[in-house]
Every structure is written in C-alpha cells, then in structure tokens.
Amino acid sequence: MRIAVDLNRCQGYAQCAFLAPEIFAMHGEEALLYNPEADEAQREKLAQAAAACPVQAILVDAVDAPAEAVSGER
C-alpha cells in the first residue's frame, strides 16, 4: 500500500500519529513524518487514521500488480 499526505492541507492535528504511530509521527508541533509504503498488516490502523483526519489529507492507494504482469499475458 502506498500513502500520500497532502502536506499543504495537513493542519497538524496528529490524529493519524495517535492512531497509527508505526506509520505517522509528528516532528515538532507542525511537521508530519510518515512512511509512504505501509505493510498490509497495518491496513486497518491506516484506514482508521485516514478516516480520522479532520481535513482528509491522507490518501491510501492499495498497490496491486497488474494482471498481465502476474500471468505474463499482454
């Protein structure tokens, strides 16, 4: 899974860091640090963190290999 945070929209409420500290962390009072590629095991915490963001600044993209890459078809 890939994560993107719109840092222009983020207001530093830190709900994501509270709900998913393995992925998000506050650096100081306003700067958000995050791991852009989360493990599948963190999916539920990540979904909760994204839903809890008051300004909806977190975008989660489930990354799957294209079917033709897996099967070898084109």
Biopython code that builds the backbone (N, CA, C, O; Angstrom):
import numpy as np
from Bio.PDB.StructureBuilder import StructureBuilder

atoms = [
    (1, "MET", "N", (0.850, -1.171, 0.000)),
    (1, "MET", "CA", (0.000, 0.000, 0.000)),
    (1, "MET", "C", (0.892, 1.229, 0.000)),
    (1, "MET", "O", (1.935, 1.272, 0.653)),
    (2, "ARG", "N", (0.451, 2.217, -0.748)),
    (2, "ARG", "CA", (1.161, 3.487, -0.761)),
    (2, "ARG", "C", (0.318, 4.537, -0.065)),
    (2, "ARG", "O", (-0.911, 4.526, -0.131)),
    (3, "ILE", "N", (1.009, 5.439, 0.601)),
    (3, "ILE", "CA", (0.343, 6.509, 1.344)),
    (3, "ILE", "C", (0.860, 7.838, 0.820)),
    (3, "ILE", "O", (2.056, 8.012, 0.587)),
    (4, "ALA", "N", (-0.061, 8.766, 0.642)),
    (4, "ALA", "CA", (0.325, 10.141, 0.301)),
    (4, "ALA", "C", (-0.420, 11.065, 1.244)),
    (4, "ALA", "O", (-1.598, 10.858, 1.535)),
    (5, "VAL", "N", (0.272, 12.079, 1.715)),
    (5, "VAL", "CA", (-0.340, 13.072, 2.587)),
    (5, "VAL", "C", (-0.195, 14.429, 1.915)),
    (5, "VAL", "O", (0.909, 14.836, 1.554)),
    (6, "ASP", "N", (-1.300, 15.118, 1.751)),
    (6, "ASP", "CA", (-1.268, 16.468, 1.207)),
    (6, "ASP", "C", (-0.799, 17.386, 2.333)),
    (6, "ASP", "O", (-1.587, 17.806, 3.180)),
    (7, "LEU", "N", (0.497, 17.689, 2.326)),
    (7, "LEU", "CA", (1.074, 18.466, 3.415)),
    (7, "LEU", "C", (0.633, 19.929, 3.376)),
    (7, "LEU", "O", (0.794, 20.645, 4.365)),
    (8, "ASN", "N", (0.085, 20.380, 2.258)),
    (8, "ASN", "CA", (-0.492, 21.723, 2.208)),
    (8, "ASN", "C", (-1.838, 21.761, 2.931)),
    (8, "ASN", "O", (-2.241, 22.793, 3.468)),
    (9, "ARG", "N", (-2.514, 20.631, 2.933)),
    (9, "ARG", "CA", (-3.819, 20.535, 3.594)),
    (9, "ARG", "C", (-3.683, 20.172, 5.067)),
    (9, "ARG", "O", (-4.495, 20.596, 5.889)),
    (10, "CYS", "N", (-2.660, 19.389, 5.406)),
    (10, "CYS", "CA", (-2.451, 18.918, 6.782)),
    (10, "CYS", "C", (-2.316, 20.109, 7.733)),
    (10, "CYS", "O", (-1.566, 21.048, 7.467)),
    (11, "GLN", "N", (-3.045, 20.056, 8.832)),
    (11, "GLN", "CA", (-3.019, 21.128, 9.825)),
    (11, "GLN", "C", (-2.337, 20.705, 11.127)),
    (11, "GLN", "O", (-2.322, 21.467, 12.093)),
    (12, "GLY", "N", (-1.778, 19.501, 11.157)),
    (12, "GLY", "CA", (-1.041, 19.049, 12.332)),
    (12, "GLY", "C", (-1.902, 18.645, 13.512)),
    (12, "GLY", "O", (-1.470, 18.759, 14.659)),
    (13, "TYR", "N", (-3.118, 18.173, 13.251)),
    (13, "TYR", "CA", (-3.972, 17.724, 14.353)),
    (13, "TYR", "C", (-3.449, 16.458, 15.014)),
    (13, "TYR", "O", (-3.788, 16.182, 16.165)),
    (14, "ALA", "N", (-2.626, 15.680, 14.308)),
    (14, "ALA", "CA", (-1.934, 14.488, 14.812)),
    (14, "ALA", "C", (-2.843, 13.309, 15.136)),
    (14, "ALA", "O", (-2.429, 12.402, 15.858)),
    (15, "GLN", "N", (-4.051, 13.297, 14.629)),
    (15, "GLN", "CA", (-4.919, 12.139, 14.841)),
    (15, "GLN", "C", (-4.314, 10.893, 14.214)),
    (15, "GLN", "O", (-4.432, 9.798, 14.763)),
    (16, "CYS", "N", (-3.665, 11.056, 13.063)),
    (16, "CYS", "CA", (-3.036, 9.921, 12.388)),
    (16, "CYS", "C", (-1.895, 9.357, 13.232)),
    (16, "CYS", "O", (-1.756, 8.139, 13.352)),
    (17, "ALA", "N", (-1.086, 10.224, 13.812)),
    (17, "ALA", "CA", (0.044, 9.784, 14.638)),
    (17, "ALA", "C", (-0.440, 9.073, 15.898)),
    (17, "ALA", "O", (0.218, 8.155, 16.387)),
    (18, "PHE", "N", (-1.577, 9.491, 16.420)),
    (18, "PHE", "CA", (-2.159, 8.849, 17.595)),
    (18, "PHE", "C", (-2.686, 7.453, 17.253)),
    (18, "PHE", "O", (-2.491, 6.505, 18.014)),
    (19, "LEU", "N", (-3.357, 7.336, 16.096)),
    (19, "LEU", "CA", (-3.988, 6.071, 15.716)),
    (19, "LEU", "C", (-3.043, 5.081, 15.037)),
    (19, "LEU", "O", (-3.250, 3.871, 15.136)),
    (20, "ALA", "N", (-2.020, 5.569, 14.357)),
    (20, "ALA", "CA", (-1.091, 4.684, 13.652)),
    (20, "ALA", "C", (0.343, 5.184, 13.832)),
    (20, "ALA", "O", (0.958, 5.661, 12.879)),
    (21, "PRO", "N", (0.874, 5.077, 15.048)),
    (21, "PRO", "CA", (2.213, 5.607, 15.323)),
    (21, "PRO", "C", (3.332, 4.874, 14.571)),
    (21, "PRO", "O", (4.444, 5.393, 14.466)),
    (22, "GLU", "N", (3.055, 3.685, 14.052)),
    (22, "GLU", "CA", (4.046, 2.957, 13.267)),
    (22, "GLU", "C", (4.246, 3.600, 11.902)),
    (22, "GLU", "O", (5.272, 3.387, 11.256)),
    (23, "ILE", "N", (3.276, 4.381, 11.466)),
    (23, "ILE", "CA", (3.297, 4.973, 10.129)),
    (23, "ILE", "C", (3.512, 6.481, 10.185)),
    (23, "ILE", "O", (4.277, 7.030, 9.392)),
    (24, "PHE", "N", (2.842, 7.154, 11.121)),
    (24, "PHE", "CA", (2.872, 8.609, 11.198)),
    (24, "PHE", "C", (3.530, 9.079, 12.491)),
    (24, "PHE", "O", (3.400, 8.437, 13.533)),
    (25, "ALA", "N", (4.232, 10.199, 12.414)),
    (25, "ALA", "CA", (4.834, 10.795, 13.608)),
    (25, "ALA", "C", (4.910, 12.303, 13.409)),
    (25, "ALA", "O", (5.124, 12.788, 12.298)),
    (26, "MET", "N", (4.735, 13.020, 14.486)),
    (26, "MET", "CA", (4.872, 14.473, 14.437)),
    (26, "MET", "C", (6.315, 14.821, 14.764)),
    (26, "MET", "O", (6.906, 14.272, 15.694)),
    (27, "HIS", "N", (6.867, 15.731, 13.995)),
    (27, "HIS", "CA", (8.210, 16.252, 14.232)),
    (27, "HIS", "C", (8.026, 17.703, 14.644)),
    (27, "HIS", "O", (7.762, 18.571, 13.812)),
    (28, "GLY", "N", (8.165, 17.948, 15.914)),
    (28, "GLY", "CA", (7.836, 19.276, 16.420)),
    (28, "GLY", "C", (6.330, 19.386, 16.563)),
    (28, "GLY", "O", (5.648, 18.381, 16.761)),
    (29, "GLU", "N", (5.812, 20.591, 16.465)),
    (29, "GLU", "CA", (4.372, 20.793, 16.639)),
    (29, "GLU", "C", (3.587, 20.758, 15.341)),
    (29, "GLU", "O", (2.373, 20.557, 15.359)),
    (30, "GLU", "N", (4.267, 20.953, 14.204)),
    (30, "GLU", "CA", (3.515, 21.065, 12.962)),
    (30, "GLU", "C", (3.956, 20.137, 11.840)),
    (30, "GLU", "O", (3.174, 19.899, 10.920)),
    (31, "ALA", "N", (5.163, 19.606, 11.873)),
    (31, "ALA", "CA", (5.670, 18.809, 10.757)),
    (31, "ALA", "C", (5.297, 17.332, 10.914)),
    (31, "ALA", "O", (5.555, 16.721, 11.951)),
    (32, "LEU", "N", (4.696, 16.783, 9.883)),
    (32, "LEU", "CA", (4.299, 15.377, 9.892)),
    (32, "LEU", "C", (5.317, 14.555, 9.118)),
    (32, "LEU", "O", (5.681, 14.900, 7.994)),
    (33, "LEU", "N", (5.770, 13.473, 9.723)),
    (33, "LEU", "CA", (6.626, 12.496, 9.064)),
    (33, "LEU", "C", (5.801, 11.233, 8.892)),
    (33, "LEU", "O", (5.000, 10.888, 9.761)),
    (34, "TYR", "N", (5.994, 10.538, 7.768)),
    (34, "TYR", "CA", (5.246, 9.296, 7.566)),
    (34, "TYR", "C", (5.990, 8.363, 6.639)),
    (34, "TYR", "O", (6.826, 8.793, 5.844)),
    (35, "ASN", "N", (5.682, 7.084, 6.744)),
    (35, "ASN", "CA", (6.240, 6.053, 5.882)),
    (35, "ASN", "C", (5.309, 5.927, 4.677)),
    (35, "ASN", "O", (4.163, 5.510, 4.847)),
    (36, "PRO", "N", (5.755, 6.270, 3.470)),
    (36, "PRO", "CA", (4.863, 6.252, 2.309)),
    (36, "PRO", "C", (4.450, 4.860, 1.852)),
    (36, "PRO", "O", (3.533, 4.730, 1.042)),
    (37, "GLU", "N", (5.102, 3.822, 2.352)),
    (37, "GLU", "CA", (4.732, 2.459, 1.970)),
    (37, "GLU", "C", (4.494, 1.630, 3.218)),
    (37, "GLU", "O", (5.439, 1.235, 3.902)),
    (38, "ALA", "N", (3.239, 1.372, 3.510)),
    (38, "ALA", "CA", (2.875, 0.624, 4.714)),
    (38, "ALA", "C", (2.710, -0.852, 4.390)),
    (38, "ALA", "O", (2.399, -1.220, 3.257)),
    (39, "ASP", "N", (2.920, -1.679, 5.381)),
    (39, "ASP", "CA", (2.705, -3.114, 5.235)),
    (39, "ASP", "C", (1.211, -3.406, 5.215)),
    (39, "ASP", "O", (0.404, -2.648, 5.754)),
    (40, "GLU", "N", (0.866, -4.505, 4.592)),
    (40, "GLU", "CA", (-0.532, -4.940, 4.529)),
    (40, "GLU", "C", (-1.096, -5.149, 5.935)),
    (40, "GLU", "O", (-2.290, -4.947, 6.156)),
    (41, "ALA", "N", (-0.259, -5.548, 6.877)),
    (41, "ALA", "CA", (-0.695, -5.796, 8.250)),
    (41, "ALA", "C", (-1.180, -4.510, 8.931)),
    (41, "ALA", "O", (-1.907, -4.573, 9.922)),
    (42, "GLN", "N", (-0.789, -3.368, 8.412)),
    (42, "GLN", "CA", (-1.170, -2.089, 9.006)),
    (42, "GLN", "C", (-2.407, -1.470, 8.353)),
    (42, "GLN", "O", (-2.770, -0.336, 8.662)),
    (43, "ARG", "N", (-3.050, -2.209, 7.455)),
    (43, "ARG", "CA", (-4.183, -1.683, 6.688)),
    (43, "ARG", "C", (-5.286, -1.101, 7.573)),
    (43, "ARG", "O", (-5.771, -0.003, 7.304)),
    (44, "GLU", "N", (-5.687, -1.815, 8.617)),
    (44, "GLU", "CA", (-6.805, -1.350, 9.443)),
    (44, "GLU", "C", (-6.450, -0.069, 10.202)),
    (44, "GLU", "O", (-7.249, 0.867, 10.240)),
    (45, "LYS", "N", (-5.271, -0.021, 10.801)),
    (45, "LYS", "CA", (-4.857, 1.193, 11.512)),
    (45, "LYS", "C", (-4.732, 2.369, 10.547)),
    (45, "LYS", "O", (-5.085, 3.499, 10.886)),
    (46, "LEU", "N", (-4.234, 2.101, 9.359)),
    (46, "LEU", "CA", (-4.089, 3.146, 8.355)),
    (46, "LEU", "C", (-5.451, 3.678, 7.917)),
    (46, "LEU", "O", (-5.620, 4.885, 7.750)),
    (47, "ALA", "N", (-6.414, 2.792, 7.734)),
    (47, "ALA", "CA", (-7.769, 3.205, 7.361)),
    (47, "ALA", "C", (-8.393, 4.060, 8.465)),
    (47, "ALA", "O", (-9.066, 5.050, 8.177)),
    (48, "GLN", "N", (-8.175, 3.683, 9.715)),
    (48, "GLN", "CA", (-8.695, 4.468, 10.838)),
    (48, "GLN", "C", (-8.049, 5.846, 10.880)),
    (48, "GLN", "O", (-8.725, 6.849, 11.106)),
    (49, "ALA", "N", (-6.742, 5.890, 10.661)),
    (49, "ALA", "CA", (-6.030, 7.166, 10.682)),
    (49, "ALA", "C", (-6.503, 8.083, 9.559)),
    (49, "ALA", "O", (-6.710, 9.278, 9.772)),
    (50, "ALA", "N", (-6.674, 7.522, 8.363)),
    (50, "ALA", "CA", (-7.140, 8.327, 7.228)),
    (50, "ALA", "C", (-8.556, 8.849, 7.479)),
    (50, "ALA", "O", (-8.859, 10.001, 7.168)),
    (51, "ALA", "N", (-9.409, 8.011, 8.035)),
    (51, "ALA", "CA", (-10.787, 8.423, 8.315)),
    (51, "ALA", "C", (-10.846, 9.475, 9.412)),
    (51, "ALA", "O", (-11.743, 10.319, 9.411)),
    (52, "ALA", "N", (-9.905, 9.436, 10.346)),
    (52, "ALA", "CA", (-9.915, 10.368, 11.478)),
    (52, "ALA", "C", (-9.328, 11.727, 11.143)),
    (52, "ALA", "O", (-9.473, 12.667, 11.924)),
    (53, "CYS", "N", (-8.668, 11.851, 10.000)),
    (53, "CYS", "CA", (-8.047, 13.130, 9.640)),
    (53, "CYS", "C", (-9.132, 14.188, 9.430)),
    (53, "CYS", "O", (-9.966, 14.035, 8.538)),
    (54, "PRO", "N", (-9.140, 15.251, 10.227)),
    (54, "PRO", "CA", (-10.197, 16.261, 10.124)),
    (54, "PRO", "C", (-10.230, 16.992, 8.784)),
    (54, "PRO", "O", (-11.275, 17.507, 8.385)),
    (55, "VAL", "N", (-9.100, 17.042, 8.091)),
    (55, "VAL", "CA", (-9.055, 17.759, 6.807)),
    (55, "VAL", "C", (-8.893, 16.812, 5.623)),
    (55, "VAL", "O", (-8.680, 17.258, 4.496)),
    (56, "GLN", "N", (-8.994, 15.497, 5.874)),
    (56, "GLN", "CA", (-8.901, 14.467, 4.840)),
    (56, "GLN", "C", (-7.655, 14.634, 3.975)),
    (56, "GLN", "O", (-7.738, 14.638, 2.747)),
    (57, "ALA", "N", (-6.501, 14.772, 4.623)),
    (57, "ALA", "CA", (-5.236, 14.986, 3.924)),
    (57, "ALA", "C", (-4.521, 13.683, 3.563)),
    (57, "ALA", "O", (-3.507, 13.715, 2.866)),
    (58, "ILE", "N", (-5.030, 12.543, 4.022)),
    (58, "ILE", "CA", (-4.348, 11.261, 3.807)),
    (58, "ILE", "C", (-5.029, 10.486, 2.688)),
    (58, "ILE", "O", (-6.241, 10.272, 2.703)),
    (59, "LEU", "N", (-4.218, 10.067, 1.713)),
    (59, "LEU", "CA", (-4.706, 9.255, 0.604)),
    (59, "LEU", "C", (-4.007, 7.910, 0.668)),
    (59, "LEU", "O", (-2.779, 7.847, 0.736)),
    (60, "VAL", "N", (-4.781, 6.831, 0.646)),
    (60, "VAL", "CA", (-4.235, 5.475, 0.693)),
    (60, "VAL", "C", (-4.538, 4.805, -0.639)),
    (60, "VAL", "O", (-5.677, 4.810, -1.105)),
    (61, "ASP", "N", (-3.506, 4.231, -1.244)),
    (61, "ASP", "CA", (-3.646, 3.565, -2.535)),
    (61, "ASP", "C", (-3.173, 2.131, -2.385)),
    (61, "ASP", "O", (-1.996, 1.884, -2.121)),
    (62, "ALA", "N", (-4.082, 1.194, -2.551)),
    (62, "ALA", "CA", (-3.696, -0.213, -2.498)),
    (62, "ALA", "C", (-2.985, -0.540, -3.801)),
    (62, "ALA", "O", (-3.540, -0.353, -4.883)),
    (63, "VAL", "N", (-1.773, -1.022, -3.696)),
    (63, "VAL", "CA", (-0.975, -1.314, -4.875)),
    (63, "VAL", "C", (-1.054, -2.799, -5.168)),
    (63, "VAL", "O", (-0.655, -3.633, -4.355)),
    (64, "ASP", "N", (-1.573, -3.114, -6.337)),
    (64, "ASP", "CA", (-1.630, -4.498, -6.789)),
    (64, "ASP", "C", (-0.863, -4.591, -8.103)),
    (64, "ASP", "O", (-0.853, -3.648, -8.894)),
    (65, "ALA", "N", (-0.228, -5.727, -8.328)),
    (65, "ALA", "CA", (0.461, -5.930, -9.599)),
    (65, "ALA", "C", (-0.576, -6.073, -10.693)),
    (65, "ALA", "O", (-1.590, -6.736, -10.475)),
    (66, "PRO", "N", (-0.369, -5.478, -11.867)),
    (66, "PRO", "CA", (-1.311, -5.634, -12.975)),
    (66, "PRO", "C", (-1.455, -7.105, -13.343)),
    (66, "PRO", "O", (-0.497, -7.872, -13.253)),
    (67, "ALA", "N", (-2.655, -7.491, -13.758)),
    (67, "ALA", "CA", (-2.943, -8.892, -14.077)),
    (67, "ALA", "C", (-1.993, -9.434, -15.140)),
    (67, "ALA", "O", (-1.547, -10.576, -15.028)),
    (68, "GLU", "N", (-1.670, -8.648, -16.172)),
    (68, "GLU", "CA", (-0.793, -9.142, -17.221)),
    (68, "GLU", "C", (0.628, -9.362, -16.711)),
    (68, "GLU", "O", (1.337, -10.223, -17.233)),
    (69, "ALA", "N", (1.053, -8.614, -15.714)),
    (69, "ALA", "CA", (2.391, -8.812, -15.160)),
    (69, "ALA", "C", (2.466, -10.115, -14.380)),
    (69, "ALA", "O", (3.513, -10.762, -14.349)),
    (70, "VAL", "N", (1.367, -10.501, -13.752)),
    (70, "VAL", "CA", (1.331, -11.723, -12.967)),
    (70, "VAL", "C", (1.219, -12.944, -13.886)),
    (70, "VAL", "O", (1.919, -13.938, -13.686)),
    (71, "SER", "N", (0.340, -12.871, -14.892)),
    (71, "SER", "CA", (0.091, -14.019, -15.746)),
    (71, "SER", "C", (1.033, -14.086, -16.941)),
    (71, "SER", "O", (1.127, -15.132, -17.585)),
    (72, "GLY", "N", (1.730, -13.003, -17.253)),
    (72, "GLY", "CA", (2.607, -12.984, -18.401)),
    (72, "GLY", "C", (1.908, -12.641, -19.698)),
    (72, "GLY", "O", (2.550, -12.620, -20.748)),
    (73, "GLU", "N", (0.593, -12.366, -19.661)),
    (73, "GLU", "CA", (-0.183, -12.021, -20.853)),
    (73, "GLU", "C", (-0.010, -10.557, -21.199)),
    (73, "GLU", "O", (0.350, -9.750, -20.342)),
    (74, "ARG", "N", (-0.265, -10.208, -22.451)),
    (74, "ARG", "CA", (-0.238, -8.807, -22.889)),
    (74, "ARG", "C", (-1.404, -8.531, -23.758)),
    (74, "ARG", "O", (-1.568, -7.407, -24.234)),
]
sb = StructureBuilder()
sb.init_structure("model")
sb.init_model(0)
sb.init_chain("A")
sb.init_seg("    ")
for serial, (resi, resn, name, xyz) in enumerate(atoms, 1):
    if name == "N":
        sb.init_residue(resn, " ", resi, " ")
    sb.init_atom(name, np.array(xyz, "f"), 0.0, 1.0, " ", f" {name:<3s}", serial, name[0])
structure = sb.get_structure()
